[in-house]
Amino acid sequence: MTTIEYIPFGIIESMDLKKRVKLFVNKAKKDIIVVTDGKLSPEEEANLIEETMKHITKSFPGIEIASLDPDEFKGEGEQFISLLKKKFVELVTGKRYGITIVGPAKIIKEIKKSPDKLSLLMK
Amino acid sequence: MGLFSRWLGIFSKLFKTKKTVKLGIYGPPNAGKTTLANRIAKDFTGEEVGKVSPIPHETRKVQTKERIEIERNGKKLVINLIDTPGIATKIDFEDFLKAGLKRKEAKKRAKEATEGVIEAIKWLDKMDVVLAVMDATKNPYTQVNVTILGNLEARDIPTLIVANKIDVKRANIKKIKAAFPQYEIVPISARTGKNMDKLYDAIFELVKKVR
């Protein structure tokens, strides 16, 4: 049975980097797919990959991860303006817009990104 | 500025050795990173950097070739070429078995591959410039590519995308341009050597952005 858990990004953000990364890896090891309403930073993603590598075994081949930023696929001019707006809001409120899905590679074949959606292809 | 310091500046410019640029090659497994590293090293030193294989994670340790002198149009550039293991979010032992490796070999390769990914990420901080290699026959909009580019941008490391394997019919450069419009993209075939001149010109331009 596959479990999908939604964890508010506020909870994830309140953890330090180590705990944050461990949360995703531990959930994936328990075959749980985590969905959160925020985008991990590139450094967090790199840390998550590093931590995942330390846990890889025959029964845990790793993770699938995808983040989507709502402004990523806008036209160039439009993207610049909304990026400015977003950065300002992020600076003031600390909120990071987007969505992140992290799950076990054992059950997720691929997470496909396209201009307006993320598709989970299960094994 | 005093006359003495002006003379000192001219003197040191005349005799200082050229700075060596650390050029990293990054990308997912099987994008052709080592084939590209071999091509660059062979073009200027006659020697190769590492072994290539169709089985993923052939490069499991960072490989370097130091002090390669690249010459273009009378200009010279000295680089330390750093070929890194492919970055991945998963390493499946079963994939190695399917590729024909024996169990013991597959197990060893998987373990070494995980260490290689960690090593590649750790080396990010040491790079002056990076060539992000993508397989032009595959979907470029993967989280690994996004993560690599995001980390390079966060570290302010000048980067260009190398769209490799353009000798293969289904290669699609437009897809890479659409996915990463803010980057300069140089389409090449590391295997055949197509467009390598363009890549060397682009490397010279890239190095100018090093702070």
Boltz contact constraints between the chains, C-beta under 6 A:
constraints:
  - contact:
      token1: [A, 42]
      token2: [B, 147]
      max_distance: 6.0
  - contact:
      token1: [A, 42]
      token2: [B, 150]
      max_distance: 6.0
  - contact:
      token1: [A, 42]
      token2: [B, 151]
      max_distance: 6.0
  - contact:
      token1: [A, 42]
      token2: [B, 154]
      max_distance: 6.0
  - contact:
      token1: [A, 45]
      token2: [B, 147]
      max_distance: 6.0
  - contact:
      token1: [A, 46]
      token2: [B, 121]
      max_distance: 6.0
  - contact:
      token1: [A, 46]
      token2: [B, 151]
      max_distance: 6.0
  - contact:
      token1: [A, 49]
      token2: [B, 89]
      max_distance: 6.0
  - contact:
      token1: [A, 50]
      token2: [B, 118]
      max_distance: 6.0
  - contact:
      token1: [A, 50]
      token2: [B, 121]
      max_distance: 6.0
  - contact:
      token1: [A, 53]
      token2: [B, 114]
      max_distance: 6.0
  - contact:
      token1: [A, 53]
      token2: [B, 117]
      max_distance: 6.0
  - contact:
      token1: [A, 53]
      token2: [B, 118]
      max_distance: 6.0
  - contact:
      token1: [A, 56]
      token2: [B, 91]
      max_distance: 6.0
  - contact:
      token1: [A, 56]
      token2: [B, 114]
      max_distance: 6.0
  - contact:
      token1: [A, 58]
      token2: [B, 93]
      max_distance: 6.0
  - contact:
      token1: [A, 61]
      token2: [B, 90]
      max_distance: 6.0
  - contact:
      token1: [A, 61]
      token2: [B, 92]
      max_distance: 6.0
  - contact:
      token1: [A, 62]
      token2: [B, 89]
      max_distance: 6.0
  - contact:
      token1: [A, 62]
      token2: [B, 90]
      max_distance: 6.0
  - contact:
      token1: [A, 62]
      token2: [B, 91]
      max_distance: 6.0
  - contact:
      token1: [A, 63]
      token2: [B, 89]
      max_distance: 6.0
  - contact:
      token1: [A, 65]
      token2: [B, 89]
      max_distance: 6.0
  - contact:
      token1: [A, 65]
      token2: [B, 143]
      max_distance: 6.0
  - contact:
      token1: [A, 66]
      token2: [B, 143]
      max_distance: 6.0
  - contact:
      token1: [A, 105]
      token2: [B, 90]
      max_distance: 6.0
  - contact:
      token1: [A, 113]
      token2: [B, 141]
      max_distance: 6.0
